[in-house]
Structure formats: C-alpha cells, structure tokens
Amino acid sequence: MSNFIVKRPLTLKDLKFANNLPDGSTIVFRNTKGQKKDIFEKLKPTLKIRIIGGLDEVEKPKYNTEKYYARTIYSPLEVYKIIEKIENIEVDIDPTWSDLEKAMYIYNTLCEGMKYDHDERTERSIHTNRCLLGLVTGTAVCAGFSTIYKEMLDRQGIECLYQNRKYEHAWNLIRINGKLIPVDLTWDNEDSEYENNKCGFKYFGRNEYFFEYPSHQVTEEPVLSTSILTNKEFQKAYNKLFKNKNIEVKTQKYNTKYGVDITYTVIREGKYQRCFISNGKTIKTAIYDDTINLNSILNYNLFTYDNYKFLFTKNIEAKKEMRAKNDKIKLFTRDDGTNFLIQKVRSSMGETTEYKYIDMDNKCLYRYTLYSEDDFLNLQNGYEKGVANILLFRKRVVEKAKKFNGYVGYIGLANGIFTRYVNPVTEEKFTGIKRYWN
C-alpha cells in the first residue's frame, strides 16, 4: 500500500482526500506536533498512521526492521487517544518556562504517572509497552518510556534523541542550553516505586557515572559529546517547579550502637515524612506517615545490627562482629558510593553458586537470590570492582532477579576491560522463559 508523508498539521479540508485513500494506506508523520486529535477521530479506521519519532530507519539503519517499524504504526483512534493523553499533560505547562523546566515537568509527570511493566503477559502488551500507546495503558518498558518522552519534547520544540543499546535498554539525550544531557526516565520511574511514587531525578542529567553503566554504552553508533547539569541549573529549575514552601526540613544526628554518628534529614511533606540518611556518598530514605515514631525507625529499622546497617558506615568493629557471626558474607562498595552485601548460600547447579544479595533502597532492606559461576567471597585482585560496578550494578540485579530468576553470569577480562559473560546452557536452565528484548 502507499505511504503519504505529511509535514504539516492535518486540517478538516484534508479529510476528504484522506478518507478516499485505499484501505491500508499509511499516512506518515515525523511526530504529532501541531496535530489536533479530533481530526484523527474522523479518519476512516482502515487507514494506518505512522509516527516515526526516534525510530527513523533512514537516519539509523539499525531501525530498518519489521520489529521497529511496527512500533511506529497506529490506528487513527489510537492516535486520537495518544494526543488526548498528551494534551492532558500539556495543559499545565507554562509557556514562559525554560526548556529545562518544561523537560523536567514532563519527566516528572511521566515518572510519577506511569508504571514499569515487570510482567508482560501478552503479545499486545509487549507491543504497547514499547510505543506511544504506553500513554494510554499507563505502563511501559524502557523503549516505551524513551519513545513517549521524545514525542512530548518534540511537541515542545525541545531536541530529544532516542538512544538504545540493542537488545538491552533505551534512554534519551536532550539538548538544554546547547548541551546534550543524558536522561533515563525508566530508571527514575523504577526508583520511584521505592520513593512513595516520587521522582528523584537521579538519572536526569545529574549522574556523572551515566555512561559507565553498560546499558548506556552504545557501540554501534558514533559517540556524541554530552554534559551533565550543574547543581545550580538543576536546583533553580526544580525549586521553581516543585518546591513546597510548607515543607519542613530538619537535620539531626543519631549515634549507632557502634559509636558512629549518622547524619539524617527529616523532610515533612503533609502527612508523610522522609528520612534521608547521609554518610559520605550514601543517601537513602525511609518513608513513613506521621502515625509512626521516627525513633522506632532509627532504632529498629535503619541502624540495627540485624538489618546490616553497617552497610552505611566504615566501622571496623561492626564488620568484625558480622564476620564472627557469619563468615559467608561480604560487603561490596560501588564507585558511586552505594554498598551491598553478598551472602553465600550453597552450590546450586554444577559450577554455579547461590547467593543472597542484600541491599537497602529507600524504604526498606531487601534481598534477592542470585546465581553465578564466580566465587564472590574469594575474588582475584581487582575483580571486586568489576563485580560491583559491571556485573552487579543495581538495575541489573533487580532485572535479573525479577525477570530471569537470578542468574547473573560471571565477570572476566577482555582486552583488559571487565566484561560480563553468561553460559547459555546454564542461563536456559535458570530462566526457562522467552526473552522479549527492547
């Protein structure tokens, strides 16, 4: 069937021509900027609408596949619903805002208003989670979040690039004040699940380690020059958009049983309070409502021995006491300052060992079961860094534990660079499920 490329908004005068096109014809748009939803409601349902977005196969030949093409095709009614959702968000955008403020507002709205789909069950959800229809369903995976964010910034006239590491992950680059800024809406969305549904903007142009995560390393495309936002740039925009004058902030200290002072900050926001624990580079939170006594959290949840709270200290006695109780546990520290524990459980399958990964993320301590050929408690010199930063960076652990039953593979050196490896036979035995790549 024929494609009809349209470079302007459709009008009522175009309806007669469009509805006389052969069934199955495709009307192609770069994006929906300037398009009115009511026009699409009047188009005959046998037409196809293509919204190219970031999946332009001419600009990037890797998108010249049936899979990527399918993500750009919609029915007229679907486009009507997509634009309707977008307009509901855009109505609160102040036209006098700067590009950074608009980009942050949209980012925050999508982060707090949508959910990551950890449990795709149908071919339909696998499709909708990776395109603009995620706006309609309210769920998406990384490809969908990145596609939606680009579409919304395109409509605001803000340059936004869709980026992806094939078969692994998708994110965006946005141009603010002449600088390309890396942002990952997906990761902030997933973090918001542990932040009382609050967007933390951790991956909004502020993470200097952004491209050290393997999922952000694109090898099949030219390397682009990027920057990060300064604290001043971010705070100025954030305060203008989100700062609540009624928020009460207090900074206090708590003395642990090991004689270590932990600095924590309590932020009251209406009924809810958030306790930020800051010690060195570590900043984590507990969220609770005003019916709970803060001391009970400090004494029994955050800094007790049983909850491995020495994760947040460098106290030697605490580590000695833990090792005396269980010599099958080891503390790891990543380059970004976050810590986690690995507890050896038992040999599980051939050369593979079962471990418990113990971490704290915002509200509570949590634990995942992992499997690896590596002996995490007896690593060679230098390998701890590779395990902490490459093999077991937090997002990968969560994904492997939730989607692939915990098998993380093993670390090795390739041309002097730490690289992840998996045994396909072992992986198949552990996962037993079909992969759907983004």
C-alpha positions in Angstrom: 0.0 0.0 0.0 1.0 3.6 -0.5 2.7 5.9 2.1 1.7 9.6 2.2 4.2 11.8 4.0 2.6 14.8 5.8 4.8 17.6 7.0 2.1 19.9 8.5 -0.9 19.5 10.7 -3.9 17.9 9.1 -7.0 20.1 8.7 -10.7 19.4 8.0 -10.0 20.1 4.3 -7.7 17.1 4.2 -10.3 14.6 5.5 -12.0 14.0 2.1 -8.7 13.3 0.4 -7.5 11.1 3.3 -10.7 9.1 3.6 -10.7 8.4 -0.2 -7.3 6.7 0.1 -7.2 2.9 -0.4 -7.8 0.9 2.7 -4.5 0.1 4.4 -2.8 3.2 3.1 -0.3 4.8 5.6 -0.2 8.5 6.5 3.3 9.3 7.8 4.2 12.0 10.4 7.5 12.8 12.0 5.6 13.5 15.3 2.3 14.8 16.4 3.4 18.4 17.0 0.5 20.7 16.0 -1.9 17.9 15.2 -5.5 18.1 16.6 -6.9 14.9 18.0 -10.4 15.5 16.6 -9.1 15.1 13.0 -8.0 11.6 13.7 -11.3 10.7 15.2 -12.9 11.5 11.8 -10.4 9.4 9.7 -11.7 6.0 8.5 -10.4 3.2 10.7 -8.8 1.2 7.7 -6.1 3.8 7.4 -2.7 3.4 9.2 -0.9 6.3 10.9 2.8 6.2 11.2 4.6 8.4 13.8 8.3 7.9 13.1 9.6 9.5 16.3 13.1 8.3 17.2 12.9 5.1 15.0 13.9 6.7 11.7 15.4 3.9 9.6 16.9 6.4 7.2 18.9 8.2 10.0 19.8 4.9 11.8 19.7 1.8 9.6 19.5 -0.5 12.6 15.9 0.5 12.9 15.1 -0.8 9.4 13.5 -4.0 10.8 9.9 -5.2 11.0 10.0 -5.1 14.8 11.0 -1.4 15.0 8.6 -0.4 12.1 5.7 -2.0 13.9 6.3 0.3 16.9 5.6 3.3 14.8 2.2 2.2 13.3 -1.2 3.2 14.9 -4.8 3.3 14.0 -6.5 6.7 13.8 -8.4 6.0 17.0 -5.2 5.1 18.8 -3.6 8.4 17.7 -6.7 10.3 19.0 -6.2 8.7 22.4 -2.5 9.3 22.5 -2.9 13.0 21.7 -5.7 13.3 24.2 -3.3 11.9 26.9 -0.5 14.3 25.9 -2.8 17.3 25.9 -3.9 16.5 29.4 -0.3 16.8 30.5 0.5 19.8 28.3 -2.4 21.9 29.7 -0.4 22.5 32.9 2.8 23.6 31.1 3.5 27.3 31.4 4.7 28.6 28.0 7.0 31.0 29.8 9.0 28.2 31.3 12.5 27.5 30.0 13.3 24.3 28.0 14.8 22.8 31.1 11.8 23.5 33.2 9.4 22.0 30.6 11.6 19.0 30.2 11.7 18.4 34.0 8.0 18.9 34.3 7.2 16.3 31.6 9.8 13.9 33.0 8.3 14.2 36.5 4.8 13.8 35.3 5.6 10.6 33.3 7.8 9.3 36.1 5.1 9.6 38.7 2.1 8.9 36.4 3.2 5.6 34.7 4.4 2.2 35.8 7.1 -0.1 34.6 5.5 -3.3 33.3 7.6 -6.1 35.0 5.2 -8.8 34.0 4.4 -8.7 30.3 1.9 -11.4 29.6 0.6 -10.9 26.1 1.9 -10.1 22.7 -0.3 -7.0 22.8 1.3 -5.7 26.0 4.8 -6.4 24.6 3.8 -4.0 21.7 2.1 -1.3 23.6 4.8 -1.1 26.3 7.3 -0.1 23.6 5.5 2.6 21.8 3.3 5.7 22.4 0.4 3.5 23.4 2.0 3.3 26.9 0.5 6.7 27.5 -2.9 5.1 27.1 -2.3 2.0 29.1 -0.3 3.7 31.8 2.5 1.1 31.5 5.7 0.8 29.5 9.2 -0.6 29.4 12.4 1.4 28.6 11.6 1.6 24.9 8.2 3.0 25.6 9.3 5.5 28.2 12.0 6.8 25.8 9.6 7.0 22.9 7.0 8.8 24.8 9.4 11.3 26.3 10.9 12.1 22.9 7.4 12.6 21.5 6.4 15.0 24.2 9.6 17.0 24.0 9.3 17.1 20.2 5.9 18.8 20.6 7.6 21.4 22.8 10.3 22.1 20.2 13.0 20.7 22.5 15.6 18.5 20.8 15.4 15.0 22.1 17.2 11.9 20.8 16.1 8.3 21.2 19.0 6.1 22.2 19.2 2.4 22.7 21.7 -0.3 23.3 20.3 -3.1 21.1 18.6 -5.9 23.0 19.2 -4.2 26.3 18.0 -0.7 27.1 16.7 2.6 25.8 17.0 6.2 27.1 17.2 9.8 25.8 19.6 12.6 25.1 18.1 16.1 25.4 19.6 19.4 24.3 19.4 22.1 27.1 21.2 25.4 26.6 23.2 24.0 23.8 24.4 20.9 25.7 23.3 17.3 25.2 22.1 15.9 28.5 21.7 12.1 29.1 18.4 11.2 30.9 16.9 7.8 31.8 13.2 8.1 32.6 12.9 4.3 33.0 15.4 4.1 35.8 13.9 7.0 37.7 10.5 5.5 37.2 11.6 2.2 38.7 13.3 4.0 41.6 10.1 5.9 42.3 8.4 2.6 43.2 10.6 2.8 46.4 10.2 6.5 46.9 6.5 6.8 47.6 6.0 7.4 43.9 8.2 10.4 44.0 10.6 11.2 41.0 14.1 11.5 42.3 15.7 12.9 39.1 18.7 10.8 39.8 19.2 10.0 36.1 18.1 13.3 34.8 21.4 14.8 33.6 23.0 14.6 37.0 24.7 11.3 37.2 28.4 11.6 36.3 28.6 7.8 36.1 25.7 7.6 33.5 27.8 6.1 30.7 29.8 3.8 33.0 26.6 1.6 33.2 26.9 -1.0 30.4 23.3 -0.4 29.4 24.1 3.2 28.5 27.0 2.3 26.2 26.0 2.3 22.5 28.7 0.6 20.5 27.1 0.7 17.0 26.8 4.5 16.7 29.2 7.4 16.8 30.0 8.7 20.3 28.3 12.0 21.0 29.7 14.7 23.2 27.5 15.1 26.3 27.4 17.1 29.5 25.7 17.0 32.9 23.7 19.7 34.6 25.3 21.8 37.2 23.7 21.6 40.7 22.8 25.3 40.3 21.0 24.7 37.0 19.0 21.7 38.3 18.1 23.3 41.7 16.9 26.5 40.1 14.5 24.7 37.8 13.5 22.2 40.5 12.7 24.8 43.1 10.6 26.8 40.7 8.6 23.8 39.6 8.3 21.6 42.7 9.5 23.4 45.9 6.7 23.4 48.5 7.0 26.3 51.0 5.1 24.2 53.5 7.9 21.6 53.6 9.7 21.4 56.9 13.3 20.3 56.9 15.4 19.2 59.9 18.9 17.8 60.0 19.9 15.7 63.1 22.4 13.1 64.2 21.9 9.6 65.5 24.5 7.6 67.4 24.6 3.9 66.5 25.4 1.1 68.8 28.9 1.1 67.3 29.5 4.7 68.3 29.2 6.1 64.8 27.3 9.3 64.2 24.9 9.0 61.3 23.5 12.3 59.9 19.9 12.1 58.8 17.5 14.7 57.5 13.7 14.6 58.1 11.5 16.3 55.5 7.8 16.6 56.4 5.6 16.9 53.4 2.0 17.0 54.6 1.1 13.7 56.2 4.3 12.0 55.1 7.8 12.4 56.2 11.0 11.2 54.6 14.1 10.4 56.5 17.3 10.8 54.4 20.4 9.0 55.8 23.6 10.7 54.6 27.0 9.3 55.4 29.8 10.0 53.0 28.4 9.4 49.5 25.4 7.3 50.7 22.0 9.0 50.7 19.0 6.7 51.2 15.5 7.2 52.6 12.8 5.8 54.8 9.3 7.0 54.1 6.6 6.9 56.8 3.5 8.7 57.8 3.0 10.8 60.9 1.5 8.0 62.9 4.9 6.3 63.2 7.5 7.4 65.7 10.8 8.3 64.0 12.9 6.9 66.8 11.4 3.5 66.2 12.7 3.6 62.6 16.1 4.8 63.7 16.4 2.3 66.5 14.9 -0.8 64.9 14.9 -0.4 61.2 17.7 1.7 59.9 20.7 1.2 62.0 20.3 -2.1 63.8 22.8 -5.0 63.6 20.2 -7.4 62.3 19.4 -5.2 59.4 23.1 -5.0 58.3 23.2 -1.3 59.0 27.0 -1.3 59.0 26.4 -1.0 55.2 26.2 2.7 55.8 29.4 3.0 57.9 33.0 2.2 57.7 33.1 1.0 61.2 35.7 -1.8 61.7 34.1 -3.3 64.8 30.8 -3.7 63.1 32.4 -5.6 60.2 34.4 -7.8 62.6 31.2 -8.7 64.5 29.4 -9.6 61.4 32.2 -11.8 60.1 32.3 -13.5 63.5 28.6 -14.4 63.2 28.7 -15.4 59.6 31.9 -15.7 57.6 30.0 -16.3 54.4 29.1 -12.7 53.9 31.0 -9.9 52.2 30.5 -6.1 51.8 30.9 -4.6 48.3 31.2 -0.9 47.5 30.5 0.5 44.1 32.3 3.5 42.5 29.1 5.7 43.1 29.4 5.0 46.8 26.5 2.6 47.2 27.0 -0.6 49.1 25.6 -4.1 49.1 26.1 -7.4 50.8 26.6 -10.8 49.2 25.9 -13.9 51.3 27.0 -17.3 50.1 24.2 -19.9 50.4 25.1 -23.1 48.6 26.2 -24.7 45.4 23.2 -24.8 43.1 23.9 -26.3 39.7 27.2 -27.6 38.5 29.7 -24.8 38.9 27.0 -22.3 39.9 26.6 -21.0 43.4 23.5 -19.5 45.0 23.9 -16.1 46.8 21.7 -13.7 48.7 22.1 -10.1 47.5 21.3 -7.7 50.4 20.7 -4.0 49.8 18.7 -1.1 51.1 16.7 1.0 48.7 14.8 4.0 50.2 12.1 2.5 52.4 13.5 -0.8 53.5 16.1 -3.5 53.3 15.5 -6.1 50.6 17.1 -9.3 49.4 17.3 -11.1 46.1 18.6 -14.6 45.2 21.3 -14.6 42.6 23.3 -17.4 40.8 26.8 -17.1 39.4 29.8 -19.1 38.4 32.0 -16.6 40.3 33.1 -17.1 43.9 32.1 -13.6 45.1 33.7 -14.2 48.5 37.2 -15.1 47.1 37.8 -12.9 44.1 41.1 -12.2 42.5 42.7 -8.8 42.9 40.8 -6.2 41.0 37.8 -8.4 40.3 35.7 -6.9 43.2 35.5 -3.7 41.2 34.3 -5.5 38.1 31.7 -7.4 40.1 30.4 -4.4 42.0 30.2 -2.0 39.0 29.6 -4.1 36.0 28.2 -7.5 37.0 26.0 -6.4 39.9 25.1 -2.8 39.4 21.8 -2.3 41.0 19.5 -2.0 38.0 20.9 -5.2 36.5 20.4 -7.1 39.8 16.8 -6.1 40.0 16.1 -7.0 36.4 17.9 -10.4 36.6 16.2 -11.3 39.9 12.7 -10.3 38.8 12.8 -11.3 35.1 15.4 -14.0 34.7 15.3 -15.9 38.1 18.5 -14.5 39.3 21.2 -15.9 37.0 23.7 -13.1 36.5 26.6 -14.9 34.8 30.2 -14.1 35.7 32.9 -11.4 35.2 36.0 -11.7 33.1 38.7 -9.6 31.5 38.6 -9.0 27.7 41.5 -6.8 26.4 42.0 -5.5 29.9 38.4 -4.5 30.3 35.9 -6.1 32.7 33.2 -7.8 30.7 30.0 -9.8 31.6 29.6 -13.3 30.4 26.9 -15.9 30.6 26.7 -19.6 30.0 23.8 -20.1 27.6 23.1 -23.6 28.8 23.0 -22.5 32.4 21.0 -19.4 31.6 18.4 -21.5 29.8 18.0 -23.9 32.8 17.6 -21.0 35.2 15.3 -18.8 33.2 13.1 -21.1 31.2 11.2 -18.2 29.8 11.3 -16.4 26.4 13.1 -13.1 26.3 11.5 -10.0 24.8 14.2 -7.5 24.1 13.8 -3.8 24.0 
